[in-house]
Amino acid sequence: MGPRPARLAEPAAPAGWLRGNWLRGERTVAVIDREQRLAETFVELADTLVADFDVIDFLQVLASRCVELLDVAAAGLVLADHSGSLVTMAASDERARLLELFEVQNDEGPCRDCYRLGTAVVNVDLDGARERWPRFAPQAVAAGFCSADALPLRLRSQAVGSLNLFHARPGGLSSQQLRLAQALADAATIGILQQRTIRQGEVIAGQLQSALTSRVVIEQAKGVLAERLQISTDDAFGILRAAARARNRLLSELAREIASSAVSAADVTDLLGPAAAKLHEPG
């Protein structure tokens, strides 16, 4: 067998081709990292069913992730209190926090309009908005921002606040970025409302437990009255109610006093006053 023919060397790839593939690879890695970070963010925003849920920390996470994922210079969030007044809750940095505070105090700006109207305020040129927001716009420009977007924190017809996004260059978010920003705001809104529902449920459960406990005490007091005054439990309950009303006291409060004391018939009569005294009146 003759000598094996020499293997031809593969031609070297052009430098431009190598660089193009490297850049595409870098972009692919960046996209994958961003998508992974986005998925992690939605998981974070959904994780509100914890005993130590902290709404301020929760909103701080949202503000930080908006800067990271949406390529904005800063982000801030305001929530409405029970009276409908906006309160600054979180910001990605001190500039945004002070600007949000200024907006709330002066009752003008994108977050305020967004919350009041219930719709997004997008791609606002701050330098051109001096007539619309005569105090806020110059302050925002002085802080180094060129444009702003505001998105509602709203679930159907219930608005709870708004998300402010500030840009250091002209122009706002693209339509795709706006959809993502609104999705983040919606996820946060669901978390906030879910926590409010849980808290309300805990209050209602506490009220129900209190009512059940009071009912037990009232039954005990009826037994004490029936035994001490030698009357039926129905009559005992009627007297207990009449005495509570006459003395402007809670029924459960008076019942607890009777049930928790080793009272005699005379003590009962003294506690109940005229309502019990009628038992001794001649028929």
One Martini backbone bead per residue (centre of mass of N, CA, C, O) as a GRO file, in nm:
protein
  283
    1MET     BB    1   0.098   0.035   0.022
    2GLY     BB    2   0.078   0.348  -0.006
    3PRO     BB    3   0.097   0.654   0.078
    4ARG     BB    4  -0.074   0.874   0.247
    5PRO     BB    5  -0.239   1.135   0.177
    6ALA     BB    6  -0.238   1.449   0.228
    7ARG     BB    7  -0.402   1.667   0.426
    8LEU     BB    8  -0.602   1.915   0.378
    9ALA     BB    9  -0.627   2.226   0.466
   10GLU     BB   10  -0.836   2.426   0.613
   11PRO     BB   11  -0.970   2.705   0.567
   12ALA     BB   12  -0.963   3.000   0.693
   13ALA     BB   13  -1.149   3.197   0.869
   14PRO     BB   14  -1.276   3.476   0.856
   15ALA     BB   15  -1.268   3.736   1.072
   16GLY     BB   16  -1.561   3.828   1.035
   17TRP     BB   17  -1.695   3.556   1.092
   18LEU     BB   18  -1.588   3.517   1.376
   19ARG     BB   19  -1.704   3.776   1.494
   20GLY     BB   20  -2.000   3.724   1.426
   21ASN     BB   21  -2.028   3.463   1.592
   22TRP     BB   22  -1.942   3.583   1.860
   23LEU     BB   23  -2.169   3.795   1.877
   24ARG     BB   24  -2.402   3.600   1.857
   25GLY     BB   25  -2.324   3.445   2.110
   26GLU     BB   26  -2.345   3.682   2.304
   27ARG     BB   27  -2.643   3.745   2.246
   28THR     BB   28  -2.754   3.472   2.327
   29VAL     BB   29  -2.660   3.480   2.619
   30ALA     BB   30  -2.805   3.743   2.691
   31VAL     BB   31  -3.092   3.641   2.632
   32ILE     BB   32  -3.091   3.405   2.827
   33ASP     BB   33  -3.030   3.570   3.082
   34ARG     BB   34  -3.277   3.754   3.060
   35GLU     BB   35  -3.495   3.532   3.064
   36GLN     BB   36  -3.412   3.418   3.337
   37ARG     BB   37  -3.450   3.682   3.496
   38LEU     BB   38  -3.747   3.716   3.425
   39ALA     BB   39  -3.849   3.455   3.553
   40GLU     BB   40  -3.744   3.521   3.839
   41THR     BB   41  -3.916   3.776   3.876
   42PHE     BB   42  -4.196   3.644   3.861
   43VAL     BB   43  -4.148   3.463   4.102
   44GLU     BB   44  -4.102   3.689   4.307
   45LEU     BB   45  -4.387   3.830   4.259
   46ALA     BB   46  -4.548   3.556   4.344
   47ASP     BB   47  -4.404   3.548   4.641
   48THR     BB   48  -4.660   3.623   4.886
   49LEU     BB   49  -4.703   3.342   5.059
   50VAL     BB   50  -4.588   3.483   5.336
   51ALA     BB   51  -4.554   3.566   5.663
   52ASP     BB   52  -4.313   3.804   5.594
   53PHE     BB   53  -4.445   4.008   5.425
   54ASP     BB   54  -4.300   4.289   5.229
   55VAL     BB   55  -4.404   4.550   5.045
   56ILE     BB   56  -4.148   4.724   5.016
   57ASP     BB   57  -3.956   4.503   4.918
   58PHE     BB   58  -4.130   4.414   4.681
   59LEU     BB   59  -4.114   4.696   4.531
   60GLN     BB   60  -3.807   4.713   4.518
   61VAL     BB   61  -3.772   4.479   4.329
   62LEU     BB   62  -3.930   4.598   4.094
   63ALA     BB   63  -3.758   4.852   4.048
   64SER     BB   64  -3.489   4.704   3.992
   65ARG     BB   65  -3.591   4.522   3.755
   66CYS     BB   66  -3.668   4.747   3.560
   67VAL     BB   67  -3.382   4.852   3.515
   68GLU     BB   68  -3.263   4.576   3.421
   69LEU     BB   69  -3.494   4.493   3.185
   70LEU     BB   70  -3.570   4.801   3.042
   71ASP     BB   71  -3.357   5.024   3.012
   72VAL     BB   72  -3.360   5.222   3.259
   73ALA     BB   73  -3.264   5.467   3.488
   74ALA     BB   74  -3.547   5.462   3.654
   75ALA     BB   75  -3.763   5.375   3.943
   76GLY     BB   76  -4.110   5.406   4.064
   77LEU     BB   77  -4.348   5.384   4.349
   78VAL     BB   78  -4.705   5.411   4.399
   79LEU     BB   79  -4.957   5.427   4.654
   80ALA     BB   80  -5.275   5.399   4.771
   81ASP     BB   81  -5.464   5.493   5.010
   82HIS     BB   82  -5.771   5.490   5.171
   83SER     BB   83  -5.816   5.800   5.039
   84GLY     BB   84  -5.632   5.813   4.752
   85SER     BB   85  -5.355   5.881   4.832
   86LEU     BB   86  -5.031   5.918   4.747
   87VAL     BB   87  -4.745   5.694   4.808
   88THR     BB   88  -4.422   5.649   4.860
   89MET     BB   89  -4.249   5.318   4.834
   90ALA     BB   90  -4.039   5.307   4.577
   91ALA     BB   91  -3.686   5.297   4.457
   92SER     BB   92  -3.388   5.261   4.276
   93ASP     BB   93  -3.317   5.558   4.377
   94GLU     BB   94  -3.273   5.871   4.506
   95ARG     BB   95  -3.372   6.035   4.270
   96ALA     BB   96  -3.648   5.890   4.241
   97ARG     BB   97  -3.749   5.934   4.527
   98LEU     BB   98  -3.752   6.247   4.524
   99LEU     BB   99  -3.935   6.273   4.273
  100GLU     BB  100  -4.178   6.122   4.387
  101LEU     BB  101  -4.218   6.306   4.628
  102PHE     BB  102  -4.263   6.563   4.463
  103GLU     BB  103  -4.511   6.461   4.309
  104VAL     BB  104  -4.695   6.412   4.553
  105GLN     BB  105  -4.675   6.697   4.688
  106ASN     BB  106  -4.774   6.844   4.397
  107ASP     BB  107  -4.986   6.685   4.229
  108GLU     BB  108  -4.779   6.604   3.978
  109GLY     BB  109  -4.762   6.380   3.705
  110PRO     BB  110  -4.750   6.067   3.574
  111CYS     BB  111  -4.849   5.901   3.819
  112ARG     BB  112  -5.098   6.069   3.882
  113ASP     BB  113  -5.238   6.044   3.603
  114CYS     BB  114  -5.242   5.737   3.587
  115TYR     BB  115  -5.417   5.687   3.839
  116ARG     BB  116  -5.662   5.871   3.776
  117LEU     BB  117  -5.714   5.742   3.476
  118GLY     BB  118  -5.608   5.430   3.443
  119THR     BB  119  -5.364   5.498   3.243
  120ALA     BB  120  -5.116   5.520   3.038
  121VAL     BB  121  -4.803   5.709   3.037
  122VAL     BB  122  -4.623   5.777   2.735
  123ASN     BB  123  -4.351   5.916   2.603
  124VAL     BB  124  -4.251   6.167   2.777
  125ASP     BB  125  -4.144   6.487   2.730
  126LEU     BB  126  -4.021   6.676   2.979
  127ASP     BB  127  -3.942   6.945   2.841
  128GLY     BB  128  -4.243   6.951   2.696
  129ALA     BB  129  -4.405   6.938   3.004
  130ARG     BB  130  -4.421   7.226   3.149
  131GLU     BB  131  -4.726   7.289   3.114
  132ARG     BB  132  -4.844   7.029   3.239
  133TRP     BB  133  -4.577   7.028   3.457
  134PRO     BB  134  -4.445   7.300   3.606
  135ARG     BB  135  -4.288   7.146   3.848
  136PHE     BB  136  -4.197   6.858   3.766
  137ALA     BB  137  -4.041   6.881   3.495
  138PRO     BB  138  -3.793   7.054   3.589
  139GLN     BB  139  -3.708   6.853   3.809
  140ALA     BB  140  -3.653   6.611   3.622
  141VAL     BB  141  -3.443   6.745   3.443
  142ALA     BB  142  -3.247   6.821   3.678
  143ALA     BB  143  -3.210   6.501   3.743
  144GLY     BB  144  -3.156   6.375   3.428
  145PHE     BB  145  -3.427   6.362   3.269
  146CYS     BB  146  -3.615   6.318   2.952
  147SER     BB  147  -3.816   6.074   3.015
  148ALA     BB  148  -4.152   5.909   3.053
  149ASP     BB  149  -4.328   5.647   3.232
  150ALA     BB  150  -4.668   5.527   3.314
  151LEU     BB  151  -4.809   5.256   3.510
  152PRO     BB  152  -5.064   5.072   3.613
  153LEU     BB  153  -5.191   4.943   3.919
  154ARG     BB  154  -5.412   4.701   3.786
  155LEU     BB  155  -5.733   4.525   3.844
  156ARG     BB  156  -5.922   4.609   3.633
  157SER     BB  157  -6.095   4.848   3.832
  158GLN     BB  158  -5.848   4.821   4.037
  159ALA     BB  159  -5.656   5.071   4.179
  160VAL     BB  160  -5.323   5.112   4.363
  161GLY     BB  161  -5.128   5.252   4.140
  162SER     BB  162  -4.784   5.330   4.020
  163LEU     BB  163  -4.537   5.324   3.750
  164ASN     BB  164  -4.215   5.469   3.717
  165LEU     BB  165  -4.025   5.564   3.416
  166PHE     BB  166  -3.688   5.663   3.357
  167HIS     BB  167  -3.499   5.865   3.120
  168ALA     BB  168  -3.173   5.978   2.994
  169ARG     BB  169  -3.322   5.974   2.717
  170PRO     BB  170  -3.481   6.010   2.452
  171GLY     BB  171  -3.753   5.852   2.482
  172GLY     BB  172  -3.901   5.539   2.519
  173LEU     BB  173  -4.070   5.270   2.502
  174SER     BB  174  -4.139   5.005   2.354
  175SER     BB  175  -4.395   4.800   2.290
  176GLN     BB  176  -4.258   4.555   2.421
  177GLN     BB  177  -4.168   4.694   2.685
  178LEU     BB  178  -4.451   4.781   2.774
  179ARG     BB  179  -4.564   4.497   2.808
  180LEU     BB  180  -4.361   4.411   3.021
  181ALA     BB  181  -4.415   4.635   3.227
  182GLN     BB  182  -4.717   4.563   3.265
  183ALA     BB  183  -4.668   4.274   3.361
  184LEU     BB  184  -4.514   4.354   3.617
  185ALA     BB  185  -4.739   4.530   3.735
  186ASP     BB  186  -4.956   4.306   3.745
  187ALA     BB  187  -4.805   4.112   3.930
  188ALA     BB  188  -4.789   4.310   4.167
  189THR     BB  189  -5.092   4.359   4.204
  190ILE     BB  190  -5.171   4.072   4.274
  191GLY     BB  191  -4.994   4.056   4.527
  192ILE     BB  192  -5.123   4.289   4.683
  193LEU     BB  193  -5.423   4.191   4.675
  194GLN     BB  194  -5.369   3.919   4.804
  195GLN     BB  195  -5.271   4.032   5.075
  196ARG     BB  196  -5.529   4.190   5.142
  197THR     BB  197  -5.713   3.944   5.147
  198ILE     BB  198  -5.567   3.797   5.371
  199ARG     BB  199  -5.595   4.018   5.586
  200GLN     BB  200  -5.903   4.029   5.577
  201GLY     BB  201  -5.939   3.732   5.649
  202GLU     BB  202  -5.804   3.756   5.926
  203VAL     BB  203  -6.003   3.958   6.041
  204ILE     BB  204  -6.259   3.790   6.000
  205ALA     BB  205  -6.162   3.547   6.161
  206GLY     BB  206  -6.124   3.707   6.424
  207GLN     BB  207  -6.419   3.801   6.445
  208LEU     BB  208  -6.540   3.518   6.452
  209GLN     BB  209  -6.391   3.417   6.702
  210SER     BB  210  -6.500   3.637   6.888
  211ALA     BB  211  -6.798   3.561   6.852
  212LEU     BB  212  -6.774   3.271   6.958
  213THR     BB  213  -6.665   3.345   7.236
  214SER     BB  214  -6.904   3.525   7.320
  215ARG     BB  215  -7.119   3.306   7.301
  216VAL     BB  216  -7.008   3.131   7.528
  217VAL     BB  217  -7.026   3.346   7.754
  218ILE     BB  218  -7.331   3.393   7.733
  219GLU     BB  219  -7.413   3.105   7.807
  220GLN     BB  220  -7.284   3.113   8.086
  221ALA     BB  221  -7.448   3.354   8.195
  222LYS     BB  222  -7.725   3.224   8.166
  223GLY     BB  223  -7.670   2.999   8.370
  224VAL     BB  224  -7.617   3.176   8.612
  225LEU     BB  225  -7.888   3.327   8.614
  226ALA     BB  226  -8.077   3.085   8.627
  227GLU     BB  227  -7.964   2.978   8.900
  228ARG     BB  228  -7.978   3.240   9.080
  229LEU     BB  229  -8.294   3.327   8.979
  230GLN     BB  230  -8.482   3.101   8.891
  231ILE     BB  231  -8.476   3.076   8.565
  232SER     BB  232  -8.484   3.086   8.249
  233THR     BB  233  -8.277   3.118   7.979
  234ASP     BB  234  -8.454   3.315   7.825
  235ASP     BB  235  -8.487   3.519   8.057
  236ALA     BB  236  -8.185   3.563   8.100
  237PHE     BB  237  -8.127   3.687   7.822
  238GLY     BB  238  -8.326   3.923   7.839
  239ILE     BB  239  -8.191   4.055   8.087
  240LEU     BB  240  -7.909   4.088   7.973
  241ARG     BB  241  -7.984   4.275   7.738
  242ALA     BB  242  -8.129   4.496   7.902
  243ALA     BB  243  -7.883   4.568   8.080
  244ALA     BB  244  -7.685   4.649   7.856
  245ARG     BB  245  -7.858   4.879   7.741
  246ALA     BB  246  -7.903   5.046   8.003
  247ARG     BB  247  -7.566   5.061   8.040
  248ASN     BB  248  -7.405   5.076   7.776
  249ARG     BB  249  -7.319   4.772   7.706
  250LEU     BB  250  -7.173   4.500   7.625
  251LEU     BB  251  -7.287   4.190   7.620
  252SER     BB  252  -7.015   4.035   7.648
  253GLU     BB  253  -6.904   4.199   7.888
  254LEU     BB  254  -7.128   4.135   8.095
  255ALA     BB  255  -7.112   3.828   8.069
  256ARG     BB  256  -6.816   3.799   8.163
  257GLU     BB  257  -6.861   3.913   8.448
  258ILE     BB  258  -7.062   3.694   8.537
  259ALA     BB  259  -6.905   3.425   8.452
  260SER     BB  260  -6.621   3.509   8.620
  261SER     BB  261  -6.803   3.509   8.880
  262ALA     BB  262  -6.887   3.453   9.223
  263VAL     BB  263  -7.212   3.499   9.222
  264SER     BB  264  -7.481   3.613   9.360
  265ALA     BB  265  -7.799   3.713   9.359
  266ALA     BB  266  -7.727   3.998   9.458
  267ASP     BB  267  -7.503   4.052   9.253
  268VAL     BB  268  -7.677   4.023   9.004
  269THR     BB  269  -7.876   4.248   9.069
  270ASP     BB  270  -7.655   4.468   9.070
  271LEU     BB  271  -7.552   4.425   8.776
  272LEU     BB  272  -7.848   4.451   8.633
  273GLY     BB  273  -8.055   4.593   8.791
  274PRO     BB  274  -8.368   4.666   8.686
  275ALA     BB  275  -8.397   4.401   8.523
  276ALA     BB  276  -8.391   4.220   8.788
  277ALA     BB  277  -8.593   4.365   8.978
  278LYS     BB  278  -8.857   4.276   8.821
  279LEU     BB  279  -8.867   3.986   8.945
  280HIS     BB  280  -8.970   4.110   9.241
  281GLU     BB  281  -9.224   4.192   9.131
  282PRO     BB  282  -9.541   4.194   9.145
  283GLY     BB  283  -9.791   4.048   8.932
   0.00000   0.00000   0.00000
